[in-house]
Amino acid sequence: MSVAVFAAACGGGETQTAMERELQNVLADELIPAAIADVDCPEDADLAPESVFLCAADVEGSFYEIQVTIIDAQGRFKHERRH
């Protein structure tokens, strides 16, 4: 499990895309040399502290669920991979 930061503290839209990109980068670092094709999080995910939601990741053709937990109002989050 690791902790990352994304900018903003509200759900959906541009912020969600930034979080998806950050999560994709974090997963790529953990799974090198695996290629992370896409990360998709719910558009209506609550990004308030202590919120938990699932994102989907395509890793070299395999599907993974990523549980994301928002840590604080500064946008830090942690994640846990599931398969």
C-alpha positions as protocol buffer text, in pm:
chain_id: "A"
residue {
  index: 1
  type: MET
  ca { x: 0 y: 0 z: 0 }
}
residue {
  index: 2
  type: SER
  ca { x: 128 y: 350 z: -77 }
}
residue {
  index: 3
  type: VAL
  ca { x: 16 y: 708 z: -33 }
}
residue {
  index: 4
  type: ALA
  ca { x: -11 y: 962 z: -315 }
}
residue {
  index: 5
  type: VAL
  ca { x: -135 y: 1317 z: -350 }
}
residue {
  index: 6
  type: PHE
  ca { x: -370 y: 1469 z: -603 }
}
residue {
  index: 7
  type: ALA
  ca { x: -473 y: 1833 z: -632 }
}
residue {
  index: 8
  type: ALA
  ca { x: -820 y: 1941 z: -508 }
}
residue {
  index: 9
  type: ALA
  ca { x: -1072 y: 1814 z: -260 }
}
residue {
  index: 10
  type: CYS
  ca { x: -1394 y: 1780 z: -459 }
}
residue {
  index: 11
  type: GLY
  ca { x: -1523 y: 1491 z: -670 }
}
residue {
  index: 12
  type: GLY
  ca { x: -1565 y: 1442 z: -1041 }
}
residue {
  index: 13
  type: GLY
  ca { x: -1447 y: 1628 z: -1349 }
}
residue {
  index: 14
  type: GLU
  ca { x: -1091 y: 1746 z: -1394 }
}
residue {
  index: 15
  type: THR
  ca { x: -986 y: 1645 z: -1041 }
}
residue {
  index: 16
  type: GLN
  ca { x: -1097 y: 1289 z: -1101 }
}
residue {
  index: 17
  type: THR
  ca { x: -884 y: 1272 z: -1414 }
}
residue {
  index: 18
  type: ALA
  ca { x: -582 y: 1402 z: -1223 }
}
residue {
  index: 19
  type: MET
  ca { x: -633 y: 1136 z: -956 }
}
residue {
  index: 20
  type: GLU
  ca { x: -668 y: 865 z: -1219 }
}
residue {
  index: 21
  type: ARG
  ca { x: -339 y: 977 z: -1379 }
}
residue {
  index: 22
  type: GLU
  ca { x: -163 y: 985 z: -1042 }
}
residue {
  index: 23
  type: LEU
  ca { x: -296 y: 639 z: -956 }
}
residue {
  index: 24
  type: GLN
  ca { x: -183 y: 512 z: -1296 }
}
residue {
  index: 25
  type: ASN
  ca { x: 170 y: 647 z: -1232 }
}
residue {
  index: 26
  type: VAL
  ca { x: 184 y: 495 z: -882 }
}
residue {
  index: 27
  type: LEU
  ca { x: 69 y: 156 z: -1012 }
}
residue {
  index: 28
  type: ALA
  ca { x: 323 y: 170 z: -1296 }
}
residue {
  index: 29
  type: ASP
  ca { x: 601 y: 230 z: -1042 }
}
residue {
  index: 30
  type: GLU
  ca { x: 485 y: -71 z: -837 }
}
residue {
  index: 31
  type: LEU
  ca { x: 438 y: -305 z: -1132 }
}
residue {
  index: 32
  type: ILE
  ca { x: 740 y: -219 z: -1349 }
}
residue {
  index: 33
  type: PRO
  ca { x: 785 y: -335 z: -1622 }
}
residue {
  index: 34
  type: ALA
  ca { x: 408 y: -376 z: -1661 }
}
residue {
  index: 35
  type: ALA
  ca { x: 224 y: -131 z: -1886 }
}
residue {
  index: 36
  type: ILE
  ca { x: -76 y: 35 z: -1722 }
}
residue {
  index: 37
  type: ALA
  ca { x: -313 y: 102 z: -2012 }
}
residue {
  index: 38
  type: ASP
  ca { x: -590 y: 280 z: -1824 }
}
residue {
  index: 39
  type: VAL
  ca { x: -724 y: 367 z: -1479 }
}
residue {
  index: 40
  type: ASP
  ca { x: -1092 y: 454 z: -1444 }
}
residue {
  index: 41
  type: CYS
  ca { x: -1252 y: 583 z: -1122 }
}
residue {
  index: 42
  type: PRO
  ca { x: -1620 y: 662 z: -1069 }
}
residue {
  index: 43
  type: GLU
  ca { x: -1711 y: 1014 z: -1184 }
}
residue {
  index: 44
  type: ASP
  ca { x: -1926 y: 1059 z: -873 }
}
residue {
  index: 45
  type: ALA
  ca { x: -1661 y: 938 z: -625 }
}
residue {
  index: 46
  type: ASP
  ca { x: -1669 y: 1129 z: -296 }
}
residue {
  index: 47
  type: LEU
  ca { x: -1323 y: 1278 z: -245 }
}
residue {
  index: 48
  type: ALA
  ca { x: -1383 y: 1385 z: 115 }
}
residue {
  index: 49
  type: PRO
  ca { x: -1145 y: 1251 z: 383 }
}
residue {
  index: 50
  type: GLU
  ca { x: -1208 y: 886 z: 477 }
}
residue {
  index: 51
  type: SER
  ca { x: -1411 y: 817 z: 159 }
}
residue {
  index: 52
  type: VAL
  ca { x: -1350 y: 477 z: -1 }
}
residue {
  index: 53
  type: PHE
  ca { x: -1428 y: 375 z: -361 }
}
residue {
  index: 54
  type: LEU
  ca { x: -1311 y: 132 z: -629 }
}
residue {
  index: 55
  type: CYS
  ca { x: -1127 y: 218 z: -949 }
}
residue {
  index: 56
  type: ALA
  ca { x: -1054 y: -16 z: -1239 }
}
residue {
  index: 57
  type: ALA
  ca { x: -709 y: -61 z: -1393 }
}
residue {
  index: 58
  type: ASP
  ca { x: -609 y: -234 z: -1717 }
}
residue {
  index: 59
  type: VAL
  ca { x: -262 y: -381 z: -1664 }
}
residue {
  index: 60
  type: GLU
  ca { x: -129 y: -550 z: -1978 }
}
residue {
  index: 61
  type: GLY
  ca { x: -475 y: -682 z: -2059 }
}
residue {
  index: 62
  type: SER
  ca { x: -557 y: -796 z: -1705 }
}
residue {
  index: 63
  type: PHE
  ca { x: -829 y: -624 z: -1502 }
}
residue {
  index: 64
  type: TYR
  ca { x: -756 y: -506 z: -1149 }
}
residue {
  index: 65
  type: GLU
  ca { x: -978 y: -337 z: -894 }
}
residue {
  index: 66
  type: ILE
  ca { x: -804 y: -69 z: -692 }
}
residue {
  index: 67
  type: GLN
  ca { x: -957 y: 33 z: -359 }
}
residue {
  index: 68
  type: VAL
  ca { x: -885 y: 402 z: -300 }
}
residue {
  index: 69
  type: THR
  ca { x: -915 y: 566 z: 43 }
}
residue {
  index: 70
  type: ILE
  ca { x: -900 y: 945 z: 68 }
}
residue {
  index: 71
  type: ILE
  ca { x: -676 y: 1037 z: 361 }
}
residue {
  index: 72
  type: ASP
  ca { x: -718 y: 1412 z: 404 }
}
residue {
  index: 73
  type: ALA
  ca { x: -849 y: 1739 z: 259 }
}
residue {
  index: 74
  type: GLN
  ca { x: -511 y: 1804 z: 95 }
}
residue {
  index: 75
  type: GLY
  ca { x: -586 y: 1525 z: -151 }
}
residue {
  index: 76
  type: ARG
  ca { x: -362 y: 1248 z: -22 }
}
residue {
  index: 77
  type: PHE
  ca { x: -492 y: 899 z: -88 }
}
residue {
  index: 78
  type: LYS
  ca { x: -383 y: 541 z: -36 }
}
residue {
  index: 79
  type: HIS
  ca { x: -468 y: 245 z: -252 }
}
residue {
  index: 80
  type: GLU
  ca { x: -480 y: -131 z: -234 }
}
residue {
  index: 81
  type: ARG
  ca { x: -470 y: -354 z: -539 }
}
residue {
  index: 82
  type: ARG
  ca { x: -719 y: -636 z: -584 }
}
residue {
  index: 83
  type: HIS
  ca { x: -732 y: -881 z: -871 }
}
